[in-house]
Amino acid sequence: MFTPLTTIDTIHEQIKMHPMTFIYITQPDCSVCHGLQPQLEQLLRLFPKIHTFQIDATEIPSIASDFQVFTAPTLLFFVDGKEYIREARFVQTDKLHDKIERIYQEMVEH
């Protein structure tokens, strides 16, 4: 479900291109990342207008400086190019759902 992105430029392009963009930043040796991914995929299926992407932080080290990301997993949700949600490490998916739903409803109604 998550489309992998492999360059910092592509990340910036996707955020600009889509009204709602969800970025999932992971690392290969991160057990929390692997455990959280299926939960996120299930959650984000409820919001079909959100474009979802995954980034391996080890492949794009500049993600740390460009987005101030220093741990994995990190979840970033952008609306019209602006960061609205940032979650890191241990994520409560029910609270994340509520946050996304509020923003999503506003965007879809307009």
MOKAUR-V568386 format. One line per field, one symbol per residue. psi: psi as a letter, one per 20 degrees, with the letter a starting at -180 (. if undefined). Layout:
psi = ???
This chain:
psi = gppqqjqhghghghhhhphppppoprqhjohgghhhghgggggihimiipppqqpohhhmhihghhjlpjrqqpppppplipphppqqeopohghgggggggggggghh.
